[in-house]
Amino acid sequence: MTKGKGSKNKGKDDGRKLVAQNKKARHDYHILDTYECGLVLTGTEVKSLRQGRASLVDGFVQIDGHEAWLHNVHVPEYAQGTWTNHSARRKRKLLMHRAEIDKLESKSQESGHTIVPLSLYFKGGRAKVEIALAKGKKEYDKRQTLREQQDRREAERAMSAARRRQRA
């Protein structure tokens, strides 16, 4: 079945083309709330992102003067760019509603809270970034999360092995 304009197929394909993901953020932080934001980019940044080149590892969001800014996200220079090329780690403005910015600003000022980017993607031809209000995990929380993931994997393996034995 093809997905046309009037298709009611609600699969996983929601028009998102993932460019970069920050897997370490989910390991290092408790994610409290997530937001989808637009980005103000230059032409060469968009071309570089369309090639799938970006890194969110050291990225964070800071709110200055009632505006949200994305810092330390590495978008490499576009190879075919000329003197109009961008700098790789410049700060980029996020496009959000005023109420969301105010809410994030008040929550991020609480101790231990920060705003981190989770993923960078294209949706409907526009560059979007998913950011999260997060609280830092302690070392024992990280170990507990890893233990839970390992237990879940072992349980799934045992169940699939039991299903295979049952079929045979």
N, C-alpha and C positions, 0 to 999 in steps of 0.2 A: 504494500500500500504506500503510495506516495503522499508526502505531506504537502498539501496545497494550502492556499490562503484560507479556505474554510474548513480545514481539517480539524477534527476535535481530538486528535491523538495527543494525549498528555503523557509523553514518555519523558526520559531524562534529558532529551535534547531541547533545551529552552533557548537556543540561539547564543549560548555562551561559548566563546573561544578562549580558553584559559591560556594566559601568557606566563604568569608566575604565581607560585603559591608559597606561603610561609608556613611550612609544616612545624618548624621549631616553635612558633608562637603557641600552638595548641599544646605543646609539651611543656613550655615554660610558664604559661599563664592559665588561670581559670577564666574562660570566656563568659562574660556576664551579659553582653548585649552586642548585636551586630548591626551595621548600617551599610547601605550601598550608596556610594558617592560617585559623582562624575569628577573628571580631572581636567584642569586647564593645561593643555599641552601645545608644544610647537609642532610644526610639520615634520621635522626630522625625528622627533620623539615618537610620533605616531608610526612613522615608517619603521623605526627600529623595533617598536613593540609588535608590529604586524609580523616581523620576522621571528617573533617569539623570544626576544632577548630582553630580560630584565631580572633583577634580584631584589627581593623584599627583606633580606636577612636582617639588616641593621635598621630597617625603617621604623619610624614612629610618627605620630601625629601630634602637632602642637597647635594650640588655639591662641592667636595673637589678634587683638583688636576685633573681636567677634568674627574672625575668619579662621577657617581650619586650613592648616598647611601640612603637607606630607614631606617629611625630611628623610635624608639618607637612603632613598630608594635609588638603586643604580640602574639607569637606562643607558646602555652604551651608545656612543656616538654612531650615527648612521654612516655606513661605509661609503656610500656614494654622495654623502653630504659635502657641501662646500663651506665657504666662510659662514653660512647661515646655520651651521651645526650647533647643537645645544651642549651645555656642560653636563657630564654624566650624573652628578649627584646634586643638582640644583633643587631648591625647594619648590614644590608644586602646589598650587591652590586646589583645594577640594571644593566641589559644588554640593552644598547641602542646604536644607531648609534652616531658617533662623532658629526655629524652636529646637531642632535637633542639635545645632551647634551650642545653644545655651544649655541644653540638658547635658551634653557631653562635657562642656566646660565646668559645670558645677560638680558633676560626678568625678571627673578626672582630678579635681583638686583634693579629693579625699585621699588619705594616706594609703600608699600601696597600689593605687589605681593608675593605669596608663592607657593610652590608646595606640593600638598596633594594627598594621595592615595584615590581612589574612590572605587575600588573593587579588590579582590584577587580571582583568579579562576584558574582552570586547563583547558587548551585548547590543544587538541591533546596529552594529557599525560604530558604536561609541565606546570609548575607553572608560571602564568603570573600575573602582577599587572597593573591595569589601573591607571595612575597618571594624574593629571590635574594641569595646570597653573591656579591659581585662585587669585582673588582679594577680600579682606575681605568686607563683607557687613556691612553697618551701621545698627543700631537698627531699624530705620524706614523702611529700605529696607526689613528687615526680616518680619516686620509686614505687609508690602504691599504684599509680596509673599504669606504669610498665608491667607490674605484677598482674593487674586486672586484665590488661590486653593479652598477656601470655596465658592466663587461665582461660580466657574466652577462646583463644586459638586452640588450646589443647582440648577444650570441650567440643568445639566444632569438629576437630579431627576425629575424636572418639565417636561422635555421633555419625559422621560420614562413614567411618570404618564399620560401625554397627549396621548401617543401612546396606553397605556393600555385602557384608556377610549374610544379611537377611535375604537379599536378592539371589544370592548364589545357592 
